[in-house]
Amino acid sequence: MTTLTLVRGDITRQSVDAIVNAANSSLLGGGGVDGAVHRRGGPAILAECRALRASRYGEGLPTGRAVATTAGELDARWVIHTVGPVWSAQEDRSGLLASCYRESLRVADELGARTVAFPAISTGIYGWPMDDGARIAVETVRDADTAVEEIRFVLFDERAYEAFAARMR
């Protein structure tokens, strides 16, 4: 049985087996969660991301997919990088957003991770409406077939926390 928990705070301060990074496809760092993970985690994460780009992901990590690296200086064993979709009013990309959560949990299971911290993927600069992002996140992880024991949604502000809390009720 997987436990879902909510935390208001900084995902880079979580003590878990795996932290999920809302990465961009380049895997080379960026803004928001991605920038924070790379800054706090240090150069080891970027070095592994560069190696992934040089080997399997020359064109970048596709949207909806996930891949793991070391967690560097973070209080975790791994960072699972996933690329969320940019929100579109013209095209339903919710399947890609759900895939980010499913694929991250698949990678977590392959690693043997028991605790995983997720941000609210795609709800920042990628523009996904928070309420809908929370709905997709909570429904997807509740329905996932995973050995992960605790899924922790780490939400940066009160608005995000409240949106996820409403979906958990």
N, C-alpha and C positions, 0 to 999 in steps of 0.2 A: 504494500500500500504506500503510495507516494503522498507525502505531506506537502501542501502548498502554503507558503508563508509570504507575507508582505513586510517589507522594510522600507522606511523612508530614509534615504541617505545616499552615500557614495559607493558605487559598486566596486571601486578599486580598493575599498577598505574592508571588504568582506573576507571572512576566513571560511573558505569552501574548497572542495576538490577542484572545481572548474568554474571560472568566470566566463560568461558569454560576452563577447565583444561585438557590438553593432558596428562592423567594419565597413569600409568601402572596398570595392572590388580590387583595388590595387594591392591591398593588404599592407600598405606602407604607412599607415597612420593617417590621421585626418583631424576633424573637429569632434566635439561632443564626447560621447563615451569612448570612441576610438582613440582620440587624442589623449584622453585621460589614462586609458589603459597603457598606451605606449609610453607616456611620460612617467607614470608611477612604476610601471613594470621594468623600465630600463631597456638597454640596448639588446639584451638577449632575445626579446620578443621580435624586434625588428630584424635581427640577424636570421632567425628562423623563417620569418615571413619572406625575406629576400630569397632564401634558399627555396622556399615553396614556389616563388615566382620564377626562379631559374630552372625549376624542374617541372612539376606537374601543372602549374597555373601561369604559364607564360602570358596568357591573355587576361589574367586576373581571375579571381574566384567568382563564379557565376552567382547571380541573385538566387536566393533560396537555398544555397548550399552552405556547408560548414566544414571547417578544418581546424585541427588543434595544433598549438605550439606550446612551448614552455610558458610558464607564468612569470619568469624572471624574478623580479623583486617583490611581486605581489604575494599576498598570503593565501596562495592557491597552488595547486600542482600544475594546472593547465589553464590556458586561455583557448576557448573555442570561438573562432572567428566566423561570423555569419554575415552575409550581405543582404540586408533588407531591401525591399522594393521602394521606389519613390512613389508616393501616393498619386493617383490620377483620378480625376472626375470622369474621364472618358472611357477608362478601361478598368475592369475589375481585376486587381492584382492581389486579392486577399489570399488566393491559393499559394502565391509566392511567400507572403508573410507567414502563413501557417507552416510552410515548408521550413522556414528559418528555425522555428521552434522544434519541429519534428527532427530535422537533420541535426540540430545541436544536441538533442537528447540521444539520437543514434550514435553520434560521435562520443558522447559522454558514456554511453553503455560500452562502446568498444574500448574505452580507456579504463573502465571500471570505476568511474566517478560515482559517488553516492550522494554528494551534495553539489548542486549547481545553482549559480546566481545568474539571473537574466535581467537585462535592462528592458525598457519598453521599446522594442525594436521598431525602427522607422518612424517613431512619433516625434522626433526632433526635427532636424534640418530636412529630412525626407518628407515631412508634411503630413504624415498619416494622422487622421483625427484620433485624439487620445481615447475617446470612448470606444470606438471601433477597434483600435489597436489592442485595447485591454480585453475586449470581447474575444477577439481572435486568439490572443495569447492564452487566456485562461481556458477557453474551450479546447484549444489544441493540446495544451499540456495535460488537461484532465483526461482527454481521450487517448493520450499516447500510451503505447505499450513500452514501458521502460522499467529498468531495475533501479533507477535513481530514487533514493529514499526521500530527499527533500529538494523541492524546487522552490527557490527563493526569488521573488520578484523584487528587485531593488530599484526604488523609484525616487528620482531626484527631487521632486517637489510635491507639494500638497495636492495639486490638481491631478497629477498622475496617480498618486497614492489613492485618492478618493475614487478615481475612475476604476482602478483595479479592485479596490475594496467593494465597490458596487457590484462588480462582476463575480466576486467570490461569494457573495451572499446567496 
